[in-house]
Amino acid sequence: MRKEELINRNHRDFLFIDSDCLFITDRLKEVDPSYRVVFSLKKKKFEVHSILQSSTYCFTLPYACLDERAVDYAKKTRSENAEKLIKEIDRANEELYRKMLKEEINKLKEALC
């Protein structure tokens, strides 16, 4: 979506979400004042866009409803948190690798005995 379409709320493929009963749109603006929430009619998903970017798309929320998880997701995926997020992913991958390695070793032990 172009910046003008977001500001003027003029795009046929999106529903512009100004408010909600849990104040998620307001709380997202606390994370970044430029954030705006839309519902993509094509994707059937909530998206967050920024009025400060020429290409406004920031991210798609991986949840079917607009709730507290959206605020947590926005905070977690901020560019300032990229290094922390990468470390978290690396740590999770290392843990998964160790678990898989341990399972393979156990299978080999069982096959040899």
C-alpha positions, 0 to 999 in steps of 0.5 A: 500500500502506498503512503497516501492510501494509508493516510487517506484510508483509501484502498479497496483491499483493506479494512482500516482498524481505528479502534477496538475493544481491547485498545490494541490499536492504541497500544500499538501506537505506543510502540510506534506512533506511526503504526496503523492496523489494517485487515487485509481482505485478500489475506484474511489477516491483520497487518501493521503499516507505518505512515512514515514509510513510502511502502507502508507495510511493516508486518503481518500479525500471525494471529487470527484476532487482534489481542495482547499478542499483537502488542507483544509481537510488535515489540519483539520484532522492532528493529532495535530488538533485532540482535536480541531476536537473532540470539533468541532464535540461535539459542532455540535452534541450538537447543533443538539441535542438541535434542535431535542429536541426543535422540539420534545417539539414543537410537544408535545405542539401541540399534547396537545393543 
